[in-house]
């Protein structure tokens, strides 16, 4: 982990990530979910953007059981952010102004209600931790993007529609520039959340072809998941 975090600029460049000046950047850790990425990894993501973004937000929306403020404090994220100065801050995305964004080819949602911090960010870095999930088998990069939806009671609002379809709708709109996955002793870095999730499945012995939202997202791109997997290029260091 330590080697990967220190090498994140090189690894992200190898993956195709290009740094550029922007006013606002968002780092989205899975702070209110089941699995939490390491603070070391978050620190590396902030450092990656520090010289390029006027303002960096470490943002998370509320869940049914957690508030971002409590989780940021509990996980050491509040303390981490304080070390970087005024232009890095934590934000509860559920308190943000909401913008409505149309889903191009919707499954169940014609439009998404998104925090403006998500919509206005010039760069988004997605920082999940891979793990198993009772209802959808697997949680990682694509599922973490579901966490930007501002509703606290997401189960009531979205799970009744079919969570895999909702994840696929979010993936059409919220497109991270970089995904940095805590996979325990390893770190997975990639610009495409679908590809990153396929690789992450290996770390918890899950067959990607059994994960419904991966199949749906691949189909939305006009490709069978099995065929998509054959074309992937993975470099292991």
C-alpha positions, 0 to 999 in steps of 0.5 A: 500500500505505502509503495503505491500511495507514494507512486500514485502520480506515476501510476495514475499517469500510466493509467491515462489520467491527465492532471489539469488546472481546475477551479473545483475538484472532488474526491469521493471516498466511501466514508458512509458505506461498509468498507472504508479506504485508508486515510493514506490513500486519501492523502495521496489523492489530495496530494495528486490534485493539490497543485492543480485545483483551486479548491478540493472537496472530500465529499460524501453523502449521508447514508441510513446509518451514518452522517459524513461529519461523524465518519470524517471525524471517526476515520481521521479524514477531518484531521487529514484535511486540516493539514492541507490548509484552507483550500481543502475541505470536507463536505456533506454532499446531502447538504449541497444545493441539488441540480437535476441532470438527465440520464442519456439512456435511462433504465429507471431514472429519467434524471438524477438529483445531484449535489452541485459540487459533483456537477461542477467539479472539473476533476473527480477522483473516486476512492472506494474500498473493495468488498462483498455486498449482501444484495448486489454481491460486490461493491467498489468503484461503480457502487461508490458513485451511487453514494453521491446521491444526496438522499439519506434514505437511499434504500427507500428512494432507490433500492425498490427500483432495482439498485443495479439499474440505479447504479448503471444510471448513475454511471452514465452521468457521474464519470470519475477522471480517476479511480483509486481502489483500496484492495487491502495490500494492493491498490488498483488505479484506473480511469474507467470504473468498470475496468477497475471493478472487474480487476477488483473482483479478483481480490474477493474471489467474485466472478465479474460475470455474476455481478449484475451492475457490471453487466448492465454498465457494459451493455450500456456501452454496447458490449457484452461484459465477457467480450469487454473483459477480453479486451482489457489491459492490466499492468501489475507492479 
